[in-house]
């Protein structure tokens, strides 16, 4: 049984991803790995949440197609960024950029929650 609504999952995912990325910015290696784990938990919560929200708006086939395409593009972009980070040493800059994206994700999730509660 589903215990949380999709919007609650989105908000939880945003908070966990932001927290994980913030922890990854510390200089201690064990905290970096802890941050990776927290970030992974957040990402695992986000996927079913936006799948449920997308299925509410689109037919199942169209929603699955959009989701598959966005994941494929995201994986491709991440694969392109790995050599950039290892060659130039800008891994901290990428983590900070991802942190801003996670905070933006959380803000958008809060806006969706607010829109759904006043509707």
DSSP file (Angstrom, degrees, kcal/mol; ACC not computed):
  #  RESIDUE AA STRUCTURE BP1 BP2  ACC     N-H-->O    O-->H-N    N-H-->O    O-->H-N    TCO  KAPPA ALPHA  PHI   PSI    X-CA   Y-CA   Z-CA
    1    1 A X              0   0    0      0, 0.0     2,-0.6     0, 0.0     0, 0.0   0.000 360.0 360.0 360.0 142.8    0.0    0.0    0.0
    2    2 A X        -     0   0    0      1,-0.2     3,-0.0     0, 0.0     0, 0.0  -0.697 360.0-178.3 -82.9 121.2    1.1    3.5   -0.8
    3    3 A X        +     0   0    0     -2,-0.6     2,-0.3     2,-0.1    -1,-0.2   0.749  63.8  50.5 -92.5 -27.1    1.6    5.4    2.4
    4    4 A X  S    S-     0   0    0      2,-0.0     2,-0.1     1,-0.0    -1,-0.0  -0.861  82.0-118.8-114.8 147.9    2.6    8.8    1.0
    5    5 A X     >  -     0   0    0     -2,-0.3     4,-2.3     1,-0.1     5,-0.2  -0.373  34.9-106.7 -73.0 161.4    1.0   10.9   -1.7
    6    6 A X  H  > S+     0   0    0      1,-0.2     4,-2.3     2,-0.2     5,-0.1   0.878 121.5  51.1 -58.1 -37.1    3.0   11.6   -4.9
    7    7 A X  H  > S+     0   0    0      2,-0.2     4,-2.6     1,-0.2    -1,-0.2   0.895 108.7  50.4 -69.7 -38.4    3.5   15.2   -3.8
    8    8 A X  H  > S+     0   0    0      2,-0.2     4,-2.4     1,-0.2    -1,-0.2   0.885 110.5  50.9 -64.6 -37.1    4.8   14.2   -0.3
    9    9 A X  H  X S+     0   0    0     -4,-2.3     4,-2.7     2,-0.2    -2,-0.2   0.912 109.8  50.3 -63.6 -41.9    7.2   11.8   -2.1
   10   10 A X  H  X S+     0   0    0     -4,-2.3     4,-2.6     2,-0.2    -2,-0.2   0.929 111.8  46.6 -62.2 -45.6    8.4   14.7   -4.3
   11   11 A X  H  X S+     0   0    0     -4,-2.6     4,-2.3     2,-0.2    -1,-0.2   0.918 113.9  48.2 -63.7 -42.8    9.0   16.9   -1.3
   12   12 A X  H  X S+     0   0    0     -4,-2.4     4,-2.6     1,-0.2    -2,-0.2   0.908 111.5  51.0 -62.7 -41.1   10.8   14.2    0.6
   13   13 A X  H  X S+     0   0    0     -4,-2.7     4,-2.9     1,-0.2     5,-0.2   0.920 109.9  49.4 -62.6 -44.0   12.9   13.4   -2.5
   14   14 A X  H  X S+     0   0    0     -4,-2.6     4,-2.4     2,-0.2    92,-0.2   0.909 112.5  46.8 -62.6 -42.5   13.9   17.0   -2.9
   15   15 A X  H  X S+     0   0    0     -4,-2.3     4,-2.6     2,-0.2    -2,-0.2   0.922 114.7  46.8 -66.2 -43.8   14.9   17.4    0.7
   16   16 A X  H  X S+     0   0    0     -4,-2.6     4,-2.8     2,-0.2    -2,-0.2   0.914 113.6  47.8 -65.7 -41.9   16.9   14.1    0.7
   17   17 A X  H  X S+     0   0    0     -4,-2.9     4,-2.3    -5,-0.2     5,-0.2   0.927 114.1  46.7 -65.7 -42.9   18.6   15.0   -2.6
   18   18 A X  H  X S+     0   0    0     -4,-2.4     4,-2.2    -5,-0.2    -2,-0.2   0.919 114.3  47.8 -63.4 -42.9   19.5   18.5   -1.4
   19   19 A X  H  X S+     0   0    0     -4,-2.6     4,-2.4    -5,-0.2    -2,-0.2   0.922 111.3  50.6 -63.9 -44.2   20.7   17.1    1.9
   20   20 A X  H  X S+     0   0    0     -4,-2.8     4,-1.9     1,-0.2    -1,-0.2   0.911 111.6  47.1 -61.1 -43.0   22.8   14.4    0.3
   21   21 A X  H  X S+     0   0    0     -4,-2.3     4,-0.8     2,-0.2    -1,-0.2   0.881 111.0  51.9 -67.5 -37.0   24.5   16.9   -2.1
   22   22 A X  H >< S+     0   0    0     -4,-2.2     3,-0.7     1,-0.2     4,-0.3   0.902 109.8  49.4 -64.8 -39.6   25.2   19.3    0.8
   23   23 A X  H >< S+     0   0    0     -4,-2.4     3,-1.6     1,-0.2    -1,-0.2   0.871 104.2  60.3 -65.3 -35.8   26.8   16.5    2.8
   24   24 A X  H 3< S+     0   0    0     -4,-1.9    -1,-0.2     1,-0.3    -2,-0.2   0.718  91.8  68.5 -65.3 -20.3   28.9   15.6   -0.3
   25   25 A X  T << S+     0   0    0     -4,-0.8    -1,-0.3    -3,-0.7    -2,-0.2   0.626  79.2  99.7 -75.4 -12.2   30.5   19.0   -0.2
   26   26 A X  S <  S-     0   0    0     -3,-1.6     6,-0.0    -4,-0.3    -3,-0.0  -0.286  78.8-126.4 -70.8 163.3   32.3   18.2    3.0
   27   27 A X  S    S+     0   0    0      4,-0.1     2,-0.4     5,-0.0    -1,-0.1   0.585  78.8  97.9 -90.6 -10.4   36.0   17.2    2.8
   28   28 A X     >  -     0   0    0      1,-0.1     4,-1.6     2,-0.0     3,-0.3  -0.652  68.4-142.0 -83.9 134.0   35.8   14.0    4.7
   29   29 A X  H  > S+     0   0    0     -2,-0.4     4,-2.0     1,-0.2     5,-0.2   0.874  98.5  54.7 -63.9 -40.3   35.5   10.9    2.5
   30   30 A X  H  > S+     0   0    0      1,-0.2     4,-1.9     2,-0.2    -1,-0.2   0.846 108.1  50.5 -66.3 -31.3   33.1    9.0    4.7
   31   31 A X  H  > S+     0   0    0     -3,-0.3     4,-2.7     2,-0.2    -1,-0.2   0.838 105.2  57.3 -72.4 -32.2   30.7   11.9    4.6
   32   32 A X  H  X S+     0   0    0     -4,-1.6     4,-2.0     2,-0.2    -2,-0.2   0.934 109.5  44.7 -60.3 -45.5   30.9   12.0    0.8
   33   33 A X  H  X S+     0   0    0     -4,-2.0     4,-2.0     2,-0.2    -2,-0.2   0.875 111.5  52.5 -68.4 -36.8   29.8    8.4    0.7
   34   34 A X  H  X S+     0   0    0     -4,-1.9     4,-2.4     2,-0.2    -1,-0.2   0.921 109.3  50.4 -61.6 -43.0   27.0    9.1    3.3
   35   35 A X  H  X S+     0   0    0     -4,-2.7     4,-2.7     1,-0.2    -2,-0.2   0.878 107.3  53.8 -61.8 -38.5   25.9   12.0    1.1
   36   36 A X  H  X S+     0   0    0     -4,-2.0     4,-2.2     2,-0.2    -1,-0.2   0.905 109.6  48.4 -61.3 -41.1   25.9    9.7   -2.0
   37   37 A X  H  X S+     0   0    0     -4,-2.0     4,-2.2     2,-0.2    -2,-0.2   0.928 112.7  46.6 -66.1 -45.1   23.6    7.3   -0.1
   38   38 A X  H  X S+     0   0    0     -4,-2.4     4,-2.1     1,-0.2    -2,-0.2   0.916 112.8  50.5 -63.6 -42.9   21.2   10.0    1.0
   39   39 A X  H  X S+     0   0    0     -4,-2.7     4,-2.4     1,-0.2    -1,-0.2   0.899 109.3  51.8 -59.7 -42.0   21.1   11.4   -2.5
   40   40 A X  H  X S+     0   0    0     -4,-2.2     4,-2.3     2,-0.2    -2,-0.2   0.891 107.2  52.0 -64.6 -40.2   20.4    8.0   -3.9
   41   41 A X  H  X S+     0   0    0     -4,-2.2     4,-1.6     2,-0.2    -1,-0.2   0.914 110.5  49.3 -61.8 -41.5   17.5    7.5   -1.5
   42   42 A X  H  X S+     0   0    0     -4,-2.1     4,-1.8     1,-0.2    -2,-0.2   0.915 110.7  48.7 -63.5 -43.2   16.0   10.8   -2.6
   43   43 A X  H  X S+     0   0    0     -4,-2.4     4,-1.5     1,-0.2    -1,-0.2   0.868 108.4  55.0 -64.9 -35.6   16.4    9.9   -6.3
   44   44 A X  H  X S+     0   0    0     -4,-2.3     4,-0.7     1,-0.2    -1,-0.2   0.831 109.9  46.7 -67.4 -31.0   14.7    6.6   -5.6
   45   45 A X  H  X S+     0   0    0     -4,-1.6     4,-1.1    -5,-0.2    -1,-0.2   0.821 107.5  57.8 -76.4 -31.5   11.7    8.4   -4.1
   46   46 A X  H  X S+     0   0    0     -4,-1.8     4,-2.6     1,-0.2     5,-0.3   0.891  95.8  61.7 -68.8 -40.2   11.4   10.9   -6.9
   47   47 A X  H  X S+     0   0    0     -4,-1.5     4,-1.6     1,-0.2    -1,-0.2   0.928 107.7  39.6 -60.4 -51.9   11.0    8.5   -9.8
   48   48 A X  H  X S+     0   0    0     -4,-0.7     4,-2.3     1,-0.2    -1,-0.2   0.844 113.9  58.2 -66.7 -28.4    7.7    6.8   -8.6
   49   49 A X  H  X S+     0   0    0     -4,-1.1     4,-2.1     1,-0.2    -2,-0.2   0.960 110.9  38.1 -65.9 -50.6    6.4   10.2   -7.5
   50   50 A X  H  X S+     0   0    0     -4,-2.6     4,-2.1     1,-0.2    -1,-0.2   0.763 112.7  59.1 -76.3 -19.3    6.7   12.0  -10.8
   51   51 A X  H  X S+     0   0    0     -4,-1.6     4,-2.3    -5,-0.3    -1,-0.2   0.924 108.1  45.9 -66.1 -44.1    5.6    8.8  -12.6
   52   52 A X  H  X S+     0   0    0     -4,-2.3     4,-1.2     2,-0.2    -2,-0.2   0.913 114.4  47.3 -64.1 -42.8    2.3    8.9  -10.6
   53   53 A X  H  X S+     0   0    0     -4,-2.1     4,-0.9     1,-0.2    -1,-0.2   0.884 112.7  49.5 -66.1 -37.6    1.8   12.6  -11.3
   54   54 A X  H >X S+     0   0    0     -4,-2.1     4,-2.3     1,-0.2     3,-0.6   0.881 106.7  55.0 -68.9 -38.4    2.6   12.1  -15.0
   55   55 A X  H 3< S+     0   0    0     -4,-2.3    -1,-0.2     1,-0.2    -2,-0.2   0.795 102.2  58.7 -66.2 -27.1    0.1    9.3  -15.3
   56   56 A X  H 3< S+     0   0    0     -4,-1.2    -1,-0.2     1,-0.2    -2,-0.2   0.827 115.2  35.1 -67.2 -30.8   -2.6   11.5  -13.8
   57   57 A X  H << S+     0   0    0     -4,-0.9     2,-0.3    -3,-0.6    -2,-0.2   0.778 120.4  37.6 -96.4 -30.5   -2.1   14.0  -16.7
   58   58 A X  S  < S-     0   0    0     -4,-2.3     2,-0.0     1,-0.1    -1,-0.0  -0.773  89.2 -90.5-122.2 162.9   -1.3   11.8  -19.7
   59   59 A X     >  -     0   0    0     -2,-0.3     4,-2.8     1,-0.1     5,-0.3  -0.369  48.5-106.5 -64.4 154.6   -2.3    8.5  -21.1
   60   60 A X  H  > S+     0   0    0      1,-0.2     4,-2.4     2,-0.2     5,-0.2   0.877 118.0  48.6 -55.7 -43.2   -0.2    5.6  -19.8
   61   61 A X  H  > S+     0   0    0      2,-0.2     4,-2.0     1,-0.2    -1,-0.2   0.919 113.6  45.7 -65.2 -43.6    1.7    5.1  -23.1
   62   62 A X  H  > S+     0   0    0      2,-0.2     4,-2.5     1,-0.2     5,-0.2   0.909 113.5  49.8 -67.0 -41.3    2.5    8.8  -23.5
   63   63 A X  H  X S+     0   0    0     -4,-2.8     4,-2.3     1,-0.2    -2,-0.2   0.914 111.4  48.2 -63.5 -42.8    3.6    9.2  -19.9
   64   64 A X  H  X S+     0   0    0     -4,-2.4     4,-2.6    -5,-0.3    -1,-0.2   0.880 111.2  51.8 -65.7 -36.9    5.9    6.2  -20.1
   65   65 A X  H  X S+     0   0    0     -4,-2.0     4,-2.4    -5,-0.2    -2,-0.2   0.927 110.6  46.6 -65.0 -45.2    7.4    7.5  -23.3
   66   66 A X  H  X S+     0   0    0     -4,-2.5     4,-2.4     2,-0.2    -2,-0.2   0.910 114.1  48.8 -62.7 -41.6    8.1   10.9  -21.8
   67   67 A X  H  X S+     0   0    0     -4,-2.3     4,-2.3    -5,-0.2    -2,-0.2   0.922 111.9  47.6 -65.8 -44.2    9.6    9.4  -18.7
   68   68 A X  H  X S+     0   0    0     -4,-2.6     4,-2.3     1,-0.2    -1,-0.2   0.905 113.1  49.1 -63.7 -40.9   11.8    7.0  -20.7
   69   69 A X  H  X S+     0   0    0     -4,-2.4     4,-2.4     2,-0.2    -2,-0.2   0.913 111.4  48.5 -65.8 -41.9   13.0    9.8  -23.0
   70   70 A X  H  X S+     0   0    0     -4,-2.4     4,-2.3     2,-0.2    -2,-0.2   0.899 112.3  48.6 -67.2 -38.8   13.9   12.1  -20.1
   71   71 A X  H  X S+     0   0    0     -4,-2.3     4,-2.7     2,-0.2     5,-0.2   0.916 111.1  50.4 -65.1 -42.0   15.8    9.3  -18.2
   72   72 A X  H  X S+     0   0    0     -4,-2.3     4,-2.1     1,-0.2    -2,-0.2   0.919 112.1  46.9 -63.0 -43.2   17.7    8.4  -21.4
   73   73 A X  H  X S+     0   0    0     -4,-2.4     4,-2.4     2,-0.2    -1,-0.2   0.899 112.5  50.7 -64.5 -39.9   18.7   12.1  -21.9
   74   74 A X  H  X S+     0   0    0     -4,-2.3     4,-2.4     2,-0.2    -2,-0.2   0.910 110.2  48.3 -64.6 -42.8   19.7   12.5  -18.3
   75   75 A X  H  X S+     0   0    0     -4,-2.7     4,-2.3     2,-0.2    -1,-0.2   0.900 112.1  50.3 -64.4 -39.6   21.9    9.4  -18.3
   76   76 A X  H  X S+     0   0    0     -4,-2.1     4,-1.7    -5,-0.2    -2,-0.2   0.911 110.4  49.1 -63.9 -42.6   23.5   10.6  -21.5
   77   77 A X  H  X S+     0   0    0     -4,-2.4     4,-1.6     1,-0.2    -2,-0.2   0.914 111.4  49.5 -63.5 -42.9   24.2   14.0  -20.1
   78   78 A X  H  X S+     0   0    0     -4,-2.4     4,-1.4     1,-0.2    -1,-0.2   0.896 108.2  53.6 -63.5 -39.3   25.7   12.5  -16.9
   79   79 A X  H  X S+     0   0    0     -4,-2.3     4,-0.7     1,-0.2    -1,-0.2   0.853 108.9  49.9 -64.2 -33.1   27.9   10.2  -19.0
   80   80 A X  H  X S+     0   0    0     -4,-1.7     4,-0.8     1,-0.2    -1,-0.2   0.815 108.4  53.2 -72.7 -29.7   29.2   13.3  -20.8
   81   81 A X  H  X S+     0   0    0     -4,-1.6     4,-2.5     1,-0.2     5,-0.2   0.740  92.4  73.1 -79.2 -22.8   29.9   15.1  -17.6
   82   82 A X  H  X S+     0   0    0     -4,-1.4     4,-2.3     1,-0.2     5,-0.2   0.943  99.9  42.7 -60.5 -50.4   32.1   12.3  -16.0
   83   83 A X  H  X S+     0   0    0     -4,-0.7     4,-2.5     1,-0.2     5,-0.3   0.876 112.8  55.4 -64.5 -32.9   35.1   12.9  -18.3
   84   84 A X  H  X S+     0   0    0     -4,-0.8     4,-2.2     1,-0.2     6,-0.4   0.933 110.6  44.4 -61.8 -45.3   34.7   16.7  -17.9
   85   85 A X  H  X S+     0   0    0     -4,-2.5     4,-1.5     1,-0.2     6,-0.4   0.895 116.5  45.3 -67.6 -39.8   34.8   16.4  -14.1
   86   86 A X  H  < S+     0   0    0     -4,-2.3    -1,-0.2    -5,-0.2    -2,-0.2   0.847 117.3  43.3 -75.4 -31.6   37.8   14.0  -14.1
   87   87 A X  H  < S+     0   0    0     -4,-2.5    -2,-0.2    -5,-0.2    -3,-0.2   0.892 125.7  29.9 -79.9 -40.1   39.8   15.9  -16.6
   88   88 A X  H  < S-     0   0    0     -4,-2.2    -2,-0.2    -5,-0.3    -3,-0.2   0.639  97.1-128.6 -97.2 -15.3   39.3   19.4  -15.3
   89   89 A X     <  +     0   0    0     -4,-1.5     3,-0.4    -5,-0.3    -4,-0.1   0.804  64.3 133.9  74.0  28.4   38.8   18.7  -11.6
   90   90 A X     >  +     0   0    0     -6,-0.4     4,-2.0    -5,-0.4     5,-0.2  -0.062  20.0 124.5-100.8  33.5   35.6   20.6  -11.4
   91   91 A X  H  > S+     0   0    0     -6,-0.4     4,-2.2     1,-0.2    -1,-0.2   0.874  72.6  53.7 -62.8 -36.2   33.7   18.0   -9.4
   92   92 A X  H  > S+     0   0    0     -3,-0.4     4,-2.6     1,-0.2    -1,-0.2   0.909 107.1  51.9 -63.9 -40.6   32.9   20.4   -6.6
   93   93 A X  H  > S+     0   0    0      1,-0.2     4,-2.3     2,-0.2    -1,-0.2   0.890 109.9  49.1 -62.9 -38.4   31.4   22.8   -9.2
   94   94 A X  H  X S+     0   0    0     -4,-2.0     4,-2.5     2,-0.2    -1,-0.2   0.887 110.6  50.0 -68.2 -37.9   29.2   20.0  -10.6
   95   95 A X  H  X S+     0   0    0     -4,-2.2     4,-2.2     2,-0.2    -2,-0.2   0.914 111.5  48.7 -65.7 -41.7   28.1   19.0   -7.1
   96   96 A X  H  X S+     0   0    0     -4,-2.6     4,-2.3     2,-0.2    -2,-0.2   0.909 111.7  49.5 -64.2 -41.4   27.2   22.7   -6.3
   97   97 A X  H  X S+     0   0    0     -4,-2.3     4,-2.1     1,-0.2    -2,-0.2   0.914 111.2  49.0 -63.2 -42.3   25.3   22.9   -9.6
   98   98 A X  H  X S+     0   0    0     -4,-2.5     4,-2.4     2,-0.2    -1,-0.2   0.864 108.2  55.1 -64.2 -35.2   23.4   19.7   -8.8
   99   99 A X  H  X S+     0   0    0     -4,-2.2     4,-2.4     2,-0.2    -2,-0.2   0.922 107.5  48.6 -63.3 -43.9   22.6   21.1   -5.4
  100  100 A X  H  X S+     0   0    0     -4,-2.3     4,-2.4     1,-0.2    -2,-0.2   0.904 111.6  50.3 -61.4 -40.3   21.0   24.2   -7.0
  101  101 A X  H  X S+     0   0    0     -4,-2.1     4,-2.4     2,-0.2    -2,-0.2   0.892 110.5  49.4 -64.4 -39.3   19.0   21.9   -9.3
  102  102 A X  H  X S+     0   0    0     -4,-2.4     4,-2.2     2,-0.2   -84,-0.2   0.884 110.7  49.6 -67.9 -38.4   17.9   19.8   -6.3
  103  103 A X  H  X S+     0   0    0     -4,-2.4     4,-2.3     2,-0.2    -2,-0.2   0.915 111.3  49.3 -65.1 -41.8   16.8   22.9   -4.4
  104  104 A X  H  X S+     0   0    0     -4,-2.4     4,-2.6     2,-0.2    -2,-0.2   0.899 109.1  53.1 -61.9 -40.9   14.9   24.1   -7.5
  105  105 A X  H  X S+     0   0    0     -4,-2.4     4,-2.3     1,-0.2    -2,-0.2   0.907 109.6  48.6 -58.4 -43.6   13.3   20.6   -7.7
  106  106 A X  H  X S+     0   0    0     -4,-2.2     4,-2.3   -92,-0.2    -2,-0.2   0.896 110.9  49.9 -65.6 -40.8   12.2   21.0   -4.0
  107  107 A X  H  X S+     0   0    0     -4,-2.3     4,-2.1     2,-0.2    -2,-0.2   0.920 111.6  47.9 -64.4 -44.0   10.8   24.5   -4.7
  108  108 A X  H  X S+     0   0    0     -4,-2.6     4,-2.4     2,-0.2    -2,-0.2   0.897 110.9  52.1 -63.7 -39.5    8.8   23.3   -7.7
  109  109 A X  H  X S+     0   0    0     -4,-2.3     4,-2.5     1,-0.2    -2,-0.2   0.895 108.9  50.1 -62.6 -40.1    7.6   20.3   -5.7
  110  110 A X  H  X S+     0   0    0     -4,-2.3     4,-2.6     2,-0.2    -1,-0.2   0.882 109.6  51.2 -65.5 -37.6    6.4   22.8   -3.0
  111  111 A X  H  X S+     0   0    0     -4,-2.1     4,-2.7     2,-0.2    -2,-0.2   0.902 110.1  49.2 -65.2 -40.8    4.6   24.9   -5.6
  112  112 A X  H  X S+     0   0    0     -4,-2.4     4,-2.4     2,-0.2    -2,-0.2   0.927 111.8  49.2 -62.8 -44.4    2.9   21.7   -6.9
  113  113 A X  H  X S+     0   0    0     -4,-2.5     4,-1.8     1,-0.2    -2,-0.2   0.927 112.4  47.7 -59.8 -45.5    1.9   20.8   -3.4
  114  114 A X  H  X S+     0   0    0     -4,-2.6     4,-1.8     1,-0.2    -2,-0.2   0.913 111.6  50.2 -62.6 -43.4    0.5   24.4   -2.8
  115  115 A X  H  X S+     0   0    0     -4,-2.7     4,-0.8     1,-0.2    -1,-0.2   0.892 111.9  48.0 -62.3 -40.2   -1.4   24.4   -6.1
  116  116 A X  H  < S+     0   0    0     -4,-2.4    -1,-0.2     1,-0.2    -2,-0.2   0.796 110.3  51.6 -73.7 -27.6   -3.0   21.0   -5.3
  117  117 A X  H  < S+     0   0    0     -4,-1.8    -1,-0.2     1,-0.2    -2,-0.2   0.826 112.5  44.0 -79.7 -29.9   -4.0   22.0   -1.7
  118  118 A X  H  <        0   0    0     -4,-1.8    -1,-0.2     1,-0.2    -2,-0.2   0.615 360.0 360.0 -87.4 -10.5   -5.7   25.2   -2.8
  119  119 A X     <        0   0    0     -4,-0.8    -1,-0.2    -5,-0.2    -2,-0.1   0.464 360.0 360.0 -78.8 360.0   -7.5   23.6   -5.7
